[in-house]
């Protein structure tokens, strides 16, 4: 099997599984997003601006859950137990109601990272909704999410490089980098 295509990761921004998925995406410089309740509410306070989530018009967490399922190509629920409750149970119901691919992984599942990679490939998922319990319900779920995502989508060499300025070299067009004075290299514009 070839290298898995890493999907855009969306979640609702809650502590625990959601936040671990967003932190994985940020650490790997992957596209991420999703919906969060109005006011960017989470159990530990408002979400930090670094999480590129959109606010729903209402402050009910259920709306965020439904919209993340609706706007993704498939959902993975990562939890430490087989029994789902609260938002994770609602996520399951929404995915079934909308006919979206759904995968539930726990540490009891053999090779969860491989299962996730196969799920993404088989369902041609370009936008993956990552859901699961909040940290107050399953304090260690974030570690499990991070391990599964890292195993399913290993870092490529270019992902392991630390961001920073590229070394410059003289150019025939003049200047250190060959760019026009005052121009910015790709990715450094203030957009």
Wavefront OBJ file of the C-alpha trace (Angstrom):
o trace
v 0.000 0.000 0.000
v 1.363 3.459 -0.907
v 1.629 6.476 1.304
v -1.753 7.583 2.600
v -3.044 10.948 1.527
v -3.408 13.048 4.650
v -6.879 14.539 4.773
v -7.916 17.962 6.023
v -8.759 17.478 9.684
v -11.846 19.014 11.233
v -13.197 18.815 14.752
v -15.308 20.783 17.187
v -12.419 22.051 19.318
v -13.491 20.507 22.617
v -10.756 19.305 24.989
v -9.667 15.686 24.618
v -10.048 13.975 21.243
v -11.051 17.082 19.271
v -8.195 19.230 20.520
v -5.614 16.449 20.072
v -6.619 16.169 16.405
v -6.290 19.913 15.881
v -2.922 19.968 17.657
v -1.745 17.121 15.396
v -2.780 19.125 12.320
v -1.061 22.273 13.591
v 2.160 20.410 14.444
v 2.246 18.927 10.930
v 1.219 22.159 9.204
v -1.862 20.390 7.833
v -5.068 22.096 6.821
v -7.625 21.979 9.607
v -10.895 23.560 10.596
v -14.405 22.728 11.631
v -17.257 24.244 13.559
v -17.313 25.267 17.209
v -20.105 26.753 19.323
v -20.655 30.511 19.273
v -18.134 32.193 21.553
v -15.587 29.430 20.707
v -16.697 27.679 23.898
v -14.967 24.583 25.233
v -14.863 23.101 28.715
v -11.541 24.852 29.443
v -12.682 28.265 28.194
v -12.655 29.958 24.774
v -10.640 28.290 22.020
v -7.347 29.930 21.108
v -7.276 31.809 17.787
v -4.656 29.398 16.376
v -7.460 26.862 15.911
v -9.040 27.804 12.593
v -12.614 26.939 13.491
v -15.773 28.772 12.507
v -18.422 29.596 15.065
v -21.949 28.281 14.654
v -24.763 30.824 14.955
v -25.933 29.187 18.192
v -24.065 28.183 21.303
v -25.415 24.619 21.502
v -22.626 22.042 21.067
v -25.018 19.711 19.200
v -25.132 22.107 16.234
v -21.340 22.038 15.989
v -21.402 18.234 16.081
v -23.988 17.951 13.303
v -22.259 20.507 11.080
v -18.832 18.844 11.402
v -20.337 15.500 10.375
v -22.290 17.140 7.551
v -19.293 19.037 6.178
v -16.820 16.146 6.225
v -16.372 13.114 3.991
v -16.211 10.739 6.946
v -15.840 10.633 10.713
v -13.546 8.746 13.046
v -14.433 8.557 16.716
v -11.458 7.767 18.927
v -12.179 6.746 22.506
v -10.672 4.599 25.232
v -13.868 2.605 25.786
v -16.379 0.918 23.519
v -19.365 2.637 25.140
v -20.041 6.074 23.645
v -22.008 8.791 25.417
v -22.801 12.485 25.053
v -21.313 14.186 22.018
v -19.654 10.992 20.765
v -23.005 9.168 20.744
v -24.570 12.150 18.943
v -21.743 12.092 16.384
v -22.504 8.427 15.673
v -26.214 9.158 15.268
v -25.534 12.105 12.935
v -23.164 10.110 10.740
v -25.695 7.286 10.405
v -28.557 9.703 9.718
v -26.558 11.500 7.007
v -25.154 8.268 5.538
v -21.550 9.350 6.139
v -18.728 6.829 6.604
v -18.030 6.250 10.291
v -15.244 4.429 12.130
v -14.952 3.969 15.892
v -11.493 3.093 17.193
v -10.393 2.157 20.707
v -7.136 0.716 22.050
v -8.864 -2.703 21.944
v -8.937 -2.547 18.119
v -5.991 -4.288 16.486
v -3.754 -1.852 14.546
v -5.960 1.249 14.914
v -3.631 3.467 12.850
v -3.702 1.028 9.949
v -7.492 0.749 10.227
v -7.792 4.538 10.044
v -5.472 4.751 7.037
v -7.500 2.055 5.250
v -10.794 3.776 6.169
v -9.584 7.097 4.708
v -8.349 5.428 1.514
v -11.380 3.172 1.008
v -13.825 6.043 1.445
v -11.696 8.605 -0.447
v -11.859 10.968 2.483
v -10.478 14.419 1.810
v -12.002 15.987 4.934
v -11.849 13.843 8.074
v -13.956 14.726 11.109
v -12.129 13.563 14.252
v -14.335 13.227 17.311
v -14.370 11.573 20.704
v -14.726 12.201 24.415
v -13.674 15.399 26.125
v -10.700 15.365 28.493
v -12.891 15.481 31.611
v -14.535 12.212 30.522
v -11.397 10.385 29.321
v -8.248 12.239 30.450
v -5.859 10.082 28.377
v -7.837 10.136 25.117
v -5.650 12.907 23.670
v -2.570 10.675 23.778
v -4.465 7.889 22.029
v -5.672 10.266 19.301
v -2.159 11.622 18.749
v -0.685 8.104 18.523
v -3.307 6.886 16.051
v -3.061 9.938 13.799
v 0.762 9.848 13.835
v 0.713 6.139 12.992
v -1.890 6.540 10.254
v -0.239 9.579 8.698
v 3.502 9.473 9.450
v 5.486 12.659 9.048
v 7.216 13.079 5.726
v 10.758 14.441 5.677
v 9.524 17.898 4.712
v 7.036 17.825 7.654
v 9.894 17.161 10.099
v 11.811 20.298 9.104
v 11.415 23.171 11.463
v 9.796 26.165 9.856
v 12.035 29.102 9.276
v 13.682 31.131 6.588
v 15.227 29.298 3.694
v 18.904 29.825 3.050
v 19.453 32.328 0.283
v 21.864 32.122 -2.592
v 22.968 34.652 -5.153
v 20.885 34.837 -8.290
v 21.515 36.019 -11.804
v 18.569 38.430 -11.411
v 20.334 40.269 -8.612
v 19.889 40.406 -4.876
v 20.441 37.595 -2.423
v 17.360 35.618 -3.317
v 16.555 36.752 -6.820
v 13.204 38.193 -5.663
v 12.245 41.776 -6.284
v 12.959 44.091 -3.337
v 10.028 44.143 -0.920
v 8.537 40.892 -2.239
v 7.864 38.025 0.110
v 8.748 34.384 -0.411
v 5.736 32.048 -0.747
v 4.107 31.318 2.598
v 5.444 34.433 4.352
v 2.912 36.974 3.113
v 0.688 38.503 5.740
v -2.622 37.238 4.270
l 1 2 3 4 5 6 7 8 9 10 11 12 13 14 15 16 17 18 19 20 21 22 23 24 25 26 27 28 29 30 31 32 33 34 35 36 37 38 39 40 41 42 43 44 45 46 47 48 49 50 51 52 53 54 55 56 57 58 59 60 61 62 63 64 65 66 67 68 69 70 71 72 73 74 75 76 77 78 79 80 81 82 83 84 85 86 87 88 89 90 91 92 93 94 95 96 97 98 99 100 101 102 103 104 105 106 107 108 109 110 111 112 113 114 115 116 117 118 119 120 121 122 123 124 125 126 127 128 129 130 131 132 133 134 135 136 137 138 139 140 141 142 143 144 145 146 147 148 149 150 151 152 153 154 155 156 157 158 159 160 161 162 163 164 165 166 167 168 169 170 171 172 173 174 175 176 177 178 179 180 181 182 183 184 185 186 187 188 189 190 191
